[in-house]
Amino acid sequence: MIAGTSFVWDGAALQPDGVISALDRGVLFGDGIYETIRGYNGVLFQLEAHLDRMAQGLRVLQMPVEPTIAQVREALAQLEPLDQGQDLRLRVTVTRGVGGQPWELYQTTGPSIALQCRVLPRLCDILPKVGCSATISDVRRNETSPLSRIKSLNCLDNLLARSQAQAAGFDDVLFLNTADRVVEASTSNLFIVAGKAIFTPPVEEGLLPGITREVVMELAHVTQRPLIAEDLFQADEIFLTNSISEIVPLTHLDGNPIGTGDPGPVTASLYATYRKMTQGT
Ligand SMILES: Cc1ncc(COP(=O)(O)O)c(C=O)c1O
């Protein structure tokens, strides 16, 4: 695969630097979904789990599931093999395509599929060691919306809040839902460590069922339960999970240290296990 390249699937072949119409519903209404997948040493990590989540997103958007996933598979199969030794980020975007009144979901040309691939900056491997800071957003996550649980193209709440947090000197931002319970960060899921126990909020609270979250729940005993902001400030450790940045300790929240204020041992040990898994050792 040529890093730094984007492709559009034309139904039969991948077109390098292809374009999607300005009339595409993904452009007009954010009518689509995407996946961001990390490739380690030439292999896309957890590819099947990403495709399963994409299928669930298609169901929620009432788009054809099987034929669309089959097309995504065909498109992926046409990529050149990933360069060995390089860690890559692959984004797969699927929109509903062109056509119909905004509310007419079935009068369209069929899906548009785009792939983007780039080599990861080394920074990605520094964050798990140094950790990050966050603030809590005033914007609430709407847990009653099905969009809160799929990776839809509507991510501006997340991006605007993160940009505002960064302007105020924080790395990231955490969201509460309408019941004032903690859900996740702008682009990652959240776990807390309290003593020997690890907790994470359930998906029903209004969060994306992250692929890395799922892997962490396989690697460690994690209890899913609703969390409030107070749980965060009293935690011994907090960590965030994301396919690209993996497992990142959250060491400071709204200026307060979490635990000692340094990355903690439970997070470090989980990160080491996760790294072994991604490296296939
Ligand atoms: C809102 C949100 N939550 C959680 C995640 C983590 O998901 P994953 O582990 O599948 O990358 C992401 C990923 O981008 C995200 O955008």
The ligand as an SDF file (V2000), in Angstrom:
LIG
                    3D

 16 16  0  0  0  0  0  0  0  0999 V2000
  -15.9610    8.9310   19.9140 C   0  0  0  0  0  0  0  0  0  0  0  0
  -14.9960    7.7820   19.9000 C   0  0  0  0  0  0  0  0  0  0  0  0
  -14.9820    6.9380   20.9430 N   0  0  0  0  0  0  0  0  0  0  0  0
  -14.1280    5.8910   20.9940 C   0  0  0  0  0  0  0  0  0  0  0  0
  -13.2240    5.6670   19.9610 C   0  0  0  0  0  0  0  0  0  0  0  0
  -12.2640    4.5000   20.0510 C   0  0  0  0  0  0  0  0  0  0  0  0
  -12.6430    3.4950   19.1650 O   0  0  0  0  0  0  0  0  0  0  0  0
  -11.5810    2.4300   18.5980 P   0  0  0  0  0  0  0  0  0  0  0  0
  -10.9670    1.7630   19.7810 O   0  0  0  0  0  0  0  0  0  0  0  0
  -12.4250    1.5220   17.8040 O   0  0  0  0  0  0  0  0  0  0  0  0
  -10.5840    3.1830   17.7930 O   0  0  0  0  0  0  0  0  0  0  0  0
  -13.2260    6.5150   18.8460 C   0  0  0  0  0  0  0  0  0  0  0  0
  -12.3060    6.2780   17.7320 C   0  0  0  0  0  0  0  0  0  0  0  0
  -12.0470    7.1260   16.9170 O   0  0  0  0  0  0  0  0  0  0  0  0
  -14.1320    7.5980   18.8120 C   0  0  0  0  0  0  0  0  0  0  0  0
  -14.1710    8.4390   17.7730 O   0  0  0  0  0  0  0  0  0  0  0  0
  1  2  1  0
  2  3  1  0
  2 15  2  0
  3  4  2  0
  4  5  1  0
  5  6  1  0
  5 12  2  0
  6  7  1  0
  7  8  1  0
  8  9  2  0
  8 10  1  0
  8 11  1  0
 12 13  1  0
 12 15  1  0
 13 14  2  0
 15 16  1  0
M  END
$$$$
